[in-house]
């Protein structure tokens, strides 16, 4: 019979290797051996979250944090799940717990800012991002998030400056490249937008919405086959329930492009 420690190690290894179902199974076995084991609870929570079983994941994170309230990683994860479930007040309260434990956790301020941004509370979002940058001036997470607010407010030059600063800090940040692509696309600077999208995808092939933007760029450039390929790449990668309407719209465009290409063949 496997020991508790062996099962915990196997669960973590399976999670790291993307074998989420196996990870959950090992963590559950560990929990059967010791129902009070915090690591077993949190591993189950993490696996359930990755499997999209959000409500179950929340329950395990909450139980784990009742037993180990100072676990910052678990608090971040729980806050993010509350946010995903639109439980915004609980999300902010959870991020604030992180700051009470460690006032230097800049990412907690960014996470609070994201909740405000989602509620279109732009001034509160900017204030939170500024607090994050005061703690950690090189936080690309905060720079990009601040740029997103400025972009939403129509302050394009300032937004570009934020994204550019993020790339100066970390040239390998795919989100910064993608954020720049979005602005350049809206400004009609298609070649620059295309280059930024391609770089974002090169750095993170799983960045689904970069394929969508790239498809739109190729559509505007009258390169139908490249547009089709990128729209299909988007549909293969984007499976979230929140994106269903967008995916349905893209699927309709895909069918239209296929018909157009067949007629021209």
C-alpha positions as CSV (number, residue, x, y, z in Angstrom):
1,X,0.0,0.0,0.0
2,X,1.3,3.5,-1.0
3,X,2.1,5.9,1.8
4,X,0.6,9.3,2.3
5,X,3.8,11.1,1.3
6,X,4.2,8.9,-1.9
7,X,0.6,9.7,-3.0
8,X,1.1,13.4,-2.4
9,X,4.3,13.3,-4.5
10,X,2.6,11.4,-7.3
11,X,-0.3,13.8,-7.3
12,X,1.9,16.8,-7.6
13,X,4.0,15.2,-10.4
14,X,0.9,14.2,-12.3
15,X,-0.4,17.8,-12.1
16,X,2.9,19.2,-13.3
17,X,2.7,16.8,-16.3
18,X,-0.9,17.6,-17.1
19,X,-2.3,14.3,-16.0
20,X,-5.0,15.9,-14.1
21,X,-7.4,13.0,-13.6
22,X,-4.5,10.9,-12.2
23,X,-3.5,13.7,-9.9
24,X,-7.0,13.9,-8.5
25,X,-7.1,10.2,-8.0
26,X,-3.8,10.2,-6.1
27,X,-4.9,13.2,-4.0
28,X,-8.1,11.5,-3.1
29,X,-6.3,8.4,-2.0
30,X,-4.1,10.6,0.2
31,X,-7.2,12.2,1.6
32,X,-8.6,8.7,2.5
33,X,-5.5,7.9,4.5
34,X,-5.5,11.3,6.3
35,X,-8.7,13.4,5.9
36,X,-7.0,16.2,7.8
37,X,-4.1,16.4,5.4
38,X,-4.0,20.0,4.1
39,X,-1.8,19.1,1.1
40,X,-4.3,16.4,0.0
41,X,-7.2,18.9,0.2
42,X,-5.3,21.5,-1.8
43,X,-4.1,19.1,-4.4
44,X,-7.7,17.9,-4.9
45,X,-8.8,21.6,-5.2
46,X,-6.1,22.3,-7.8
47,X,-7.0,19.3,-9.8
48,X,-10.7,19.9,-9.7
49,X,-10.1,23.5,-10.8
50,X,-8.1,22.4,-13.8
51,X,-10.8,20.0,-14.7
52,X,-13.3,22.8,-14.7
53,X,-15.2,21.6,-11.6
54,X,-15.1,25.0,-10.1
55,X,-17.7,24.7,-7.3
56,X,-16.1,21.5,-6.0
57,X,-12.6,23.1,-6.2
58,X,-13.9,26.1,-4.2
59,X,-15.1,23.8,-1.5
60,X,-11.8,22.0,-1.2
61,X,-9.8,25.3,-1.2
62,X,-12.1,26.7,1.5
63,X,-11.6,23.6,3.6
64,X,-7.8,23.6,3.1
65,X,-7.7,27.2,4.1
66,X,-9.7,26.6,7.2
67,X,-6.9,24.4,8.3
68,X,-4.0,26.4,6.8
69,X,-5.2,30.1,6.6
70,X,-1.8,31.5,5.7
71,X,-1.3,29.6,2.5
72,X,-0.8,32.4,0.0
73,X,-1.0,30.2,-3.1
74,X,-4.3,28.7,-2.0
75,X,-5.7,32.2,-1.3
76,X,-4.7,33.4,-4.8
77,X,-6.4,30.3,-6.3
78,X,-9.5,30.7,-4.3
79,X,-9.8,34.4,-5.0
80,X,-9.4,33.7,-8.8
81,X,-12.2,31.0,-8.6
82,X,-14.5,33.4,-6.8
83,X,-13.8,36.0,-9.5
84,X,-14.5,33.4,-12.2
85,X,-17.8,32.6,-10.5
86,X,-18.6,36.4,-10.4
87,X,-18.5,36.4,-6.6
88,X,-16.6,39.6,-6.8
89,X,-16.9,40.7,-3.1
90,X,-15.6,37.3,-1.9
91,X,-12.7,37.6,-4.5
92,X,-11.7,41.0,-3.2
93,X,-11.9,39.9,0.4
94,X,-9.7,36.9,-0.3
95,X,-7.1,39.0,-2.1
96,X,-7.2,41.4,0.9
97,X,-6.4,38.5,3.2
98,X,-3.2,38.0,1.2
99,X,-2.2,41.6,1.8
100,X,-2.9,41.3,5.5
101,X,-0.5,38.4,5.6
102,X,2.1,40.1,3.4
103,X,1.7,43.8,2.4
104,X,4.3,43.4,-0.2
105,X,2.3,41.0,-2.4
106,X,1.9,43.2,-5.5
107,X,0.0,40.6,-7.4
108,X,-2.8,40.8,-4.9
109,X,-3.3,44.5,-5.7
110,X,-3.3,43.6,-9.4
111,X,-6.0,40.9,-8.8
112,X,-8.1,43.5,-6.9
113,X,-7.7,45.8,-9.8
114,X,-8.9,43.1,-12.2
115,X,-12.1,42.7,-10.2
116,X,-12.7,46.5,-10.3
117,X,-11.9,46.5,-14.1
118,X,-14.4,43.8,-14.6
119,X,-17.0,45.9,-12.9
120,X,-16.0,48.9,-15.0
121,X,-14.7,50.7,-11.9
122,X,-11.8,52.2,-13.8
123,X,-10.5,54.6,-11.2
124,X,-10.4,52.0,-8.5
125,X,-8.7,49.6,-10.9
126,X,-6.0,52.2,-11.8
127,X,-5.5,52.9,-8.1
128,X,-5.0,49.2,-7.3
129,X,-2.5,48.8,-10.2
130,X,-0.6,51.9,-9.0
131,X,-0.3,50.4,-5.5
132,X,1.1,47.2,-7.1
133,X,3.6,49.2,-9.1
134,X,4.7,51.1,-6.0
135,X,5.5,47.8,-4.4
136,X,7.0,46.2,-7.5
137,X,7.9,48.7,-10.2
138,X,8.9,45.9,-12.6
139,X,5.6,44.0,-12.4
140,X,4.7,43.3,-16.0
141,X,1.4,41.9,-14.7
142,X,0.5,45.4,-13.3
143,X,1.9,47.3,-16.3
144,X,-0.2,45.2,-18.7
145,X,-3.3,45.5,-16.6
146,X,-2.9,49.2,-16.2
147,X,-2.5,49.5,-20.0
148,X,-5.8,47.6,-20.4
149,X,-7.6,50.2,-18.4
150,X,-6.1,53.1,-20.3
151,X,-7.0,51.3,-23.6
152,X,-10.6,50.9,-22.4
153,X,-10.7,54.6,-21.6
154,X,-9.5,55.5,-25.1
155,X,-6.1,56.7,-23.9
156,X,-4.2,54.7,-26.6
157,X,-0.8,56.4,-26.4
158,X,-0.6,55.9,-22.6
159,X,-1.8,52.3,-23.0
160,X,0.9,51.6,-25.7
161,X,3.5,53.1,-23.3
162,X,2.4,50.6,-20.6
163,X,2.6,47.6,-22.9
164,X,5.9,48.8,-24.3
165,X,7.3,49.2,-20.8
166,X,6.2,45.7,-20.0
167,X,8.1,44.4,-23.0
168,X,11.2,46.4,-22.1
169,X,11.0,44.6,-18.7
170,X,10.2,41.2,-20.2
171,X,10.5,40.9,-24.0
172,X,9.2,37.3,-23.7
173,X,5.8,38.3,-22.2
174,X,3.2,37.0,-24.7
175,X,0.3,39.0,-23.1
176,X,2.1,42.3,-23.7
177,X,2.7,41.4,-27.3
178,X,-1.0,40.5,-27.7
179,X,-2.2,43.6,-26.0
180,X,-0.1,45.7,-28.4
181,X,-1.6,43.8,-31.3
182,X,-5.1,44.6,-30.1
183,X,-4.4,48.4,-30.0
184,X,-2.5,48.4,-33.4
185,X,-5.4,46.5,-34.9
186,X,-7.9,49.0,-33.7
187,X,-5.8,51.8,-35.0
188,X,-5.6,50.1,-38.4
189,X,-1.8,49.5,-38.1
190,X,-2.3,46.0,-39.5
191,X,1.3,45.0,-40.2
192,X,2.4,45.9,-36.7
193,X,-0.7,44.2,-35.3
194,X,0.2,41.0,-37.3
195,X,3.8,41.0,-36.1
196,X,2.7,41.4,-32.4
197,X,0.1,38.6,-32.7
198,X,2.6,36.2,-34.3
199,X,5.1,36.9,-31.6
200,X,2.5,36.3,-28.9
201,X,1.6,33.0,-30.5
202,X,5.3,32.0,-30.8
203,X,5.8,32.6,-27.1
204,X,2.4,31.0,-26.0
205,X,0.8,28.8,-28.6
206,X,-2.2,28.3,-26.3
207,X,-3.1,32.0,-26.4
208,X,-6.4,31.4,-28.1
209,X,-7.6,35.0,-28.7
210,X,-4.3,35.9,-30.4
211,X,-5.4,33.5,-33.2
212,X,-8.8,35.3,-33.4
213,X,-7.2,38.7,-33.8
214,X,-4.7,37.3,-36.3
215,X,-7.6,35.8,-38.3
216,X,-9.3,39.2,-38.3
217,X,-6.1,40.9,-39.5
218,X,-5.7,38.4,-42.4
219,X,-9.4,38.9,-43.2
220,X,-8.7,42.7,-43.5
221,X,-5.6,42.0,-45.6
222,X,-7.8,39.8,-48.0
223,X,-5.7,36.7,-47.2
224,X,-8.7,34.4,-46.8
225,X,-6.8,31.1,-46.4
226,X,-4.6,32.4,-43.6
227,X,-7.7,34.0,-41.9
228,X,-9.5,30.6,-42.1
229,X,-6.5,28.8,-40.6
230,X,-6.3,31.1,-37.7
231,X,-10.0,31.1,-37.0
232,X,-9.9,27.4,-36.9
233,X,-6.9,27.5,-34.6
234,X,-8.9,29.7,-32.3
235,X,-11.9,27.3,-32.3
236,X,-9.6,24.4,-31.5
237,X,-8.2,26.1,-28.4
238,X,-11.1,28.2,-27.0
239,X,-13.6,26.0,-25.2
240,X,-14.7,28.1,-22.3
241,X,-18.5,28.6,-21.7
242,X,-18.0,32.3,-21.6
243,X,-16.8,32.4,-25.1
244,X,-19.6,30.3,-26.7
245,X,-21.2,33.3,-28.5
246,X,-17.9,34.4,-29.9
247,X,-17.1,30.8,-31.0
248,X,-20.5,30.5,-32.7
249,X,-19.8,33.8,-34.6
250,X,-16.4,32.6,-35.6
251,X,-17.8,29.3,-36.7
252,X,-20.2,31.1,-39.0
253,X,-17.3,33.1,-40.5
254,X,-15.3,29.9,-41.0
255,X,-18.2,28.3,-43.0
256,X,-18.4,31.4,-45.1
257,X,-14.7,31.4,-45.8
258,X,-14.7,27.7,-46.7
259,X,-17.5,28.3,-49.2
260,X,-15.7,31.3,-50.7
261,X,-12.4,29.3,-51.1
262,X,-14.3,26.4,-52.6
263,X,-15.9,28.7,-55.2
264,X,-12.6,30.2,-56.1
265,X,-10.8,26.8,-56.4
